């Protein structure tokens, strides 16, 4: 492995804590399992009373907060706890009106996920929240290799100062590649760290995304390229 710590696998050793407040037991269990598979420590609650008790035991990095709960409203609860937690608060809600979103975000929430949602979307947003919180604690906002620079906050990539037009997925893939420049990354690790979920046989989807990203890197005259390593995965290396 490269000795530079910033080239380690993205979020390969997550030690962050999530409080999941969701009254639907099946959803609570499924989302807890997905977060744990990603490497998060998860505390769950099915009521606001349980959530209050959890907050006396731990200071989570992210709170996933359902809006409609048996003993109250998630928006009100957010306002209640905002002054005593620095956690990134993500609402889980089917209430998508403009008024509801304004109320939630103006009351101290940071973002929301609209129900129904796939666990992959939840993981991506939690990962993004953790990255943003970590970057807020450090002056380093960009990562560069060769003539390629990634802006973590804006989610943008630049080659020689010119912006590359990337989808969110492509940027996530490129971030993993840059963090592991010069190293071979197997397909399972690449998918898991870029998608935030196990590959589960979805290899063709990864291949398509990598192919699209590779074409954009070639067109932009990036100093580095994606090289397929037969039977293993990919490598992000300096062009020869």
C-alpha positions as CSV (number, residue, x, y, z in Angstrom):
1,X,0.0,0.0,0.0
2,X,1.1,3.6,-0.7
3,X,2.6,5.1,2.5
4,X,0.6,8.3,2.1
5,X,-2.5,7.9,4.3
6,X,-4.7,10.0,1.9
7,X,-4.3,7.2,-0.7
8,X,-6.0,4.7,1.5
9,X,-9.2,3.1,0.5
10,X,-12.1,5.5,0.9
11,X,-13.8,5.0,4.3
12,X,-12.2,1.6,4.6
13,X,-12.0,1.9,8.4
14,X,-15.1,3.8,9.4
15,X,-15.5,4.3,13.1
16,X,-18.3,6.8,12.9
17,X,-21.5,6.5,14.8
18,X,-25.1,6.8,13.5
19,X,-28.3,7.1,15.4
20,X,-31.2,5.7,13.4
21,X,-34.6,6.8,14.6
22,X,-37.3,4.8,12.6
23,X,-40.5,3.3,14.0
24,X,-40.9,0.7,11.3
25,X,-39.1,-2.3,12.8
26,X,-38.4,-4.0,9.5
27,X,-37.0,-0.8,8.0
28,X,-35.0,-0.1,11.1
29,X,-33.5,-3.6,11.1
30,X,-32.7,-3.5,7.4
31,X,-31.1,0.0,7.4
32,X,-29.2,-0.8,10.6
33,X,-27.7,-3.9,8.9
34,X,-26.8,-1.9,5.8
35,X,-25.0,0.8,7.9
36,X,-23.2,-1.9,9.9
37,X,-22.0,-3.6,6.7
38,X,-20.6,-0.2,5.6
39,X,-18.6,-0.1,8.9
40,X,-20.7,2.3,11.0
41,X,-21.5,1.8,14.6
42,X,-25.3,2.0,14.8
43,X,-27.6,2.9,17.7
44,X,-31.3,2.5,16.8
45,X,-34.5,3.8,18.3
46,X,-38.2,3.3,17.3
47,X,-39.5,6.2,19.3
48,X,-38.4,9.7,20.3
49,X,-38.2,8.5,24.0
50,X,-35.7,5.9,23.0
51,X,-33.8,8.4,20.9
52,X,-33.5,10.8,23.9
53,X,-32.2,7.9,25.9
54,X,-29.7,7.0,23.2
55,X,-28.4,10.6,23.2
56,X,-27.6,10.4,26.9
57,X,-25.3,7.4,26.0
58,X,-23.6,8.5,22.9
59,X,-22.8,11.5,20.7
60,X,-23.5,10.3,17.1
61,X,-21.9,11.8,14.1
62,X,-25.1,11.4,12.0
63,X,-28.7,11.1,13.0
64,X,-31.1,9.5,10.6
65,X,-34.5,10.9,11.8
66,X,-37.9,9.7,10.7
67,X,-40.4,12.6,10.7
68,X,-43.6,10.7,11.7
69,X,-43.0,8.8,15.0
70,X,-45.5,7.3,17.5
71,X,-44.7,9.8,20.2
72,X,-44.0,13.0,18.3
73,X,-42.6,14.8,15.2
74,X,-39.1,14.5,13.9
75,X,-39.0,18.2,13.0
76,X,-39.9,19.2,16.5
77,X,-37.3,16.7,17.9
78,X,-34.6,18.2,15.7
79,X,-35.3,21.7,17.1
80,X,-35.2,20.2,20.6
81,X,-31.8,18.6,20.3
82,X,-30.0,20.9,17.8
83,X,-28.5,23.1,20.5
84,X,-26.8,20.1,22.2
85,X,-25.6,18.0,19.3
86,X,-23.2,18.7,16.5
87,X,-24.5,15.6,14.6
88,X,-25.4,15.9,10.9
89,X,-29.2,15.4,10.9
90,X,-30.8,13.6,7.9
91,X,-34.6,13.4,7.8
92,X,-36.3,10.2,6.6
93,X,-39.6,11.4,5.2
94,X,-42.4,11.0,2.8
95,X,-43.4,14.6,3.5
96,X,-41.9,16.3,0.5
97,X,-43.8,19.6,0.3
98,X,-41.8,22.8,0.1
99,X,-43.2,23.9,3.4
100,X,-42.2,20.7,5.2
101,X,-38.6,20.8,3.8
102,X,-38.2,24.5,4.8
103,X,-39.5,23.7,8.3
104,X,-37.1,20.8,8.7
105,X,-34.0,22.5,7.4
106,X,-34.7,25.8,9.1
107,X,-35.2,23.9,12.4
108,X,-31.6,22.6,12.3
109,X,-31.7,19.7,9.9
110,X,-29.0,19.3,7.3
111,X,-30.6,17.2,4.5
112,X,-33.3,14.7,3.9
113,X,-34.0,11.4,2.1
114,X,-37.4,10.9,0.6
115,X,-39.2,7.7,1.3
116,X,-39.2,5.1,-0.1
117,X,-35.5,5.0,-0.7
118,X,-32.9,2.4,-1.5
119,X,-30.3,1.6,1.2
120,X,-27.6,2.6,-1.3
121,X,-28.9,6.2,-1.4
122,X,-28.9,6.3,2.4
123,X,-25.3,5.0,2.6
124,X,-24.2,7.5,0.0
125,X,-25.7,10.4,1.9
126,X,-24.3,9.3,5.2
127,X,-20.9,8.9,3.7
128,X,-21.1,12.4,2.2
129,X,-22.2,13.8,5.6
130,X,-19.2,12.2,7.3
131,X,-16.8,13.5,4.6
132,X,-18.2,17.0,4.9
133,X,-17.9,17.0,8.6
134,X,-14.3,15.7,8.4
135,X,-13.4,18.3,5.9
136,X,-14.9,21.0,8.0
137,X,-12.3,20.1,10.7
138,X,-9.3,20.4,8.3
139,X,-8.0,23.1,6.0
140,X,-7.5,20.5,3.3
141,X,-10.4,20.8,0.8
142,X,-8.8,19.3,-2.3
143,X,-6.8,16.3,-3.4
144,X,-4.5,16.4,-6.3
145,X,-2.5,13.9,-8.4
146,X,-0.7,14.9,-11.5
147,X,-2.7,17.6,-13.3
148,X,-6.0,16.3,-11.7
149,X,-7.5,18.1,-8.7
150,X,-10.6,17.0,-6.8
151,X,-12.7,19.5,-4.8
152,X,-14.3,17.5,-2.0
153,X,-16.8,20.1,-1.0
154,X,-18.1,21.0,-4.5
155,X,-17.8,17.4,-5.8
156,X,-15.9,18.7,-8.9
157,X,-12.8,17.5,-10.7
158,X,-10.4,19.7,-12.7
159,X,-7.7,18.8,-15.2
160,X,-5.2,21.5,-15.7
161,X,-7.8,24.0,-14.2
162,X,-10.5,22.9,-16.6
163,X,-13.6,21.3,-15.1
164,X,-14.5,17.8,-16.0
165,X,-18.3,17.2,-16.3
166,X,-18.9,14.1,-14.1
167,X,-21.9,12.5,-12.6
168,X,-22.0,11.9,-8.9
169,X,-21.2,8.2,-9.4
170,X,-18.2,9.1,-11.6
171,X,-16.9,11.5,-9.1
172,X,-17.2,8.9,-6.4
173,X,-15.3,6.4,-8.5
174,X,-12.6,8.9,-9.4
175,X,-12.2,9.8,-5.7
176,X,-11.5,6.2,-4.9
177,X,-9.0,5.9,-7.7
178,X,-7.2,9.1,-6.7
179,X,-7.0,8.0,-3.1
180,X,-5.4,4.8,-4.3
181,X,-3.3,6.0,-7.2
182,X,-0.7,3.5,-8.3
183,X,-2.4,0.6,-6.4
184,X,-4.5,-2.2,-7.9
185,X,-8.1,-2.1,-6.6
186,X,-10.2,-5.2,-6.9
187,X,-13.7,-4.8,-8.3
188,X,-15.5,-5.6,-5.0
189,X,-13.6,-3.0,-3.1
190,X,-14.0,-0.4,-5.8
191,X,-17.8,-0.9,-6.0
192,X,-18.3,-1.0,-2.2
193,X,-16.3,2.2,-1.6
194,X,-17.8,4.1,-4.5
195,X,-21.4,2.8,-4.2
196,X,-21.5,2.4,-0.5
197,X,-22.9,-1.1,-0.8
198,X,-21.8,-4.7,-1.7
199,X,-21.6,-5.4,-5.4
200,X,-23.8,-8.5,-5.2
201,X,-23.1,-9.5,-8.8
202,X,-23.7,-6.1,-10.3
203,X,-20.3,-6.1,-12.1
204,X,-21.6,-4.9,-15.4
205,X,-22.9,-1.7,-13.9
206,X,-19.5,-1.0,-12.5
207,X,-17.8,-1.8,-15.8
208,X,-20.1,0.7,-17.6
209,X,-19.4,3.5,-15.1
210,X,-15.6,2.9,-15.2
211,X,-15.7,2.9,-19.0
212,X,-17.5,6.2,-19.1
213,X,-15.1,7.7,-16.6
214,X,-12.1,6.4,-18.5
215,X,-13.4,8.0,-21.7
216,X,-13.8,11.4,-20.0
217,X,-10.3,11.2,-18.5
218,X,-8.8,10.4,-21.9
219,X,-10.7,13.3,-23.5
220,X,-9.6,15.7,-20.8
221,X,-5.9,14.8,-21.3
222,X,-5.5,13.8,-17.7
223,X,-2.0,12.9,-16.6
224,X,-3.4,9.6,-15.2
225,X,-5.5,6.8,-16.7
226,X,-7.6,3.8,-15.6
227,X,-6.0,0.5,-16.5
228,X,-7.9,-2.8,-16.3
229,X,-6.0,-5.5,-14.4
230,X,-7.3,-8.7,-15.9
231,X,-9.1,-10.9,-13.3
232,X,-8.5,-8.5,-10.5
233,X,-9.8,-5.0,-11.0
234,X,-8.4,-1.6,-11.9
235,X,-5.4,0.6,-11.4
236,X,-5.2,4.4,-11.6
237,X,-1.7,5.1,-12.9
238,X,0.4,7.8,-14.7
239,X,0.2,7.7,-18.4
240,X,3.2,6.2,-20.1
